[in-house]
Each structure stands twice: as structure tokens, then as C-alpha cells.
Amino acid sequence: MLAQAADVSYWKVFILGGGTIGYIIILLSVVMLSLAIKYLLEIRRVNILPEAVQMQVKELFDAKQYREAIDMTSAQPDYLSYLINSSLAEAPHGYPAMERALEEASEERTTKMLRSIEWLNVIGNIAPMMGLLGTVVGMILAFFSIVAKGGMPNPGDLAGSIGIALVTTMQGLIVAIPALALYAALRNRIDAMSAEAMKTAQELVSTFRPARKAQ
């Protein structure tokens, strides 16, 4: 019996044992993996709060080279540069307008990043539902086999249908667990780094805050 168990290819069971629904879940796993790689490469400190940009903006502000700061930040794709550039564009309207632009730009970019990773949440919720669908289909097929055999089927007649029910459930969970875990981790990363970038941008833009008049 152990020898027979050793001959079982669990990888083959995982790939082929779920039927059509199993193939759909496997496709979801490929999409999930592709999205995970994409988001892990995009949502990094170098793309949100690069230290080089921070230092360069500070140097330009200290030298009062504001036009150069606008040109530099408009050419950079990172989160911090977008905030600074949006704020500087409102400089002619005063410091309060710069602050409002900063907040609006931060909300816009943060919302955009959160919406993009929402696909992981969608996959994480769809995958176990697809697994449950496979379970229901497998059990229905098993009952049809019982009916077809007059209520006295052989175990082998039920094994395939029950296998579909179990394999699709496993496939759905294998896809859903990492998808939801990565979604939560990326969401926390976005919240933390966007808040830090906003604070850094506010400190840099505070250079334009009008000095208080002496009483």
C-alpha cells in the first residue's frame, strides 16, 4: 500500500485532478503570481520615497532653484516627485493652495495604488468559491454515479468525482491564501510608505510657508 502511495504523482493530481474547474483555478494562480511579481517590483521604497530625489529637492530648495525643482520632479515617476510637483504647480496661489494640492495628489496616487492591488483581493475571494463550485460539481457527479449503478456503485465509480471535489477545494485554498496574505502585506506597505512620503513632502514644501509676523 505504501509502495502504491509512493507511486502517486501529487503534482499530476493537483494539475489534472480538478477537471475543467481545476484548470480555471490554475489559470487564476498564474494570474495571481504574475500580479504578485508586478506589485512587489512596483511598490518599493525606490518608487515611492527615493532618498536621492529627497536630497536633490532639498538642495534645489535651499538654493532657491524652484524652476529646476519643478522640471526635475516632473521628469521623475516616483510618488514623492509627483507630490512635490503637484504642490509647486500651485505656488503662485499661495501656501494654503500648495498644501491642498499636496493632499489631493497624495490621495490620488495612494488610491490608485490601492485599487491596482485590489485584483489580489478579488482573486483571493474568487479562488475558494471556484473550489467550492468544484466540490459541489464533484459531489453531484458522485450521486449521479450512485443512481446510475442502482444504488450499489463500486468505490472506483465514485473515486473520480470525489477526487474532483477534494482537489478543487485544495486548489482554491492554495491560490486564495497567498493572494490574500500578499494583498494585506502590500496594503500595509502602501499605507506606511505613502504616509511617510506625505510627511517628507510636507517638510520639504514647508520652505514656502510664510513667516509669521512679529506681534
Secondary structure, 3 states (H helix, E strand, C coil): CHHHHHHCCHHHHHHHCCHHHHHHHHHHHHHHHHHHHHHHHHCCHHHHCCHHHHHHHHHHHHCCCHHHHHHHHHHCCCHHHHHHHHHHCCHHHCHHHHHHHHHHHHHHHHHHHHHHHHHHHHHHHHHHHHHHHHHHHHHHHHHHHHHHCCCCCCHHHHHHHHHHHHHHHHHHHHHHHHHHHHHHHHHHHHHHHHHHHHHHHHHHHHHHCCCCCCC
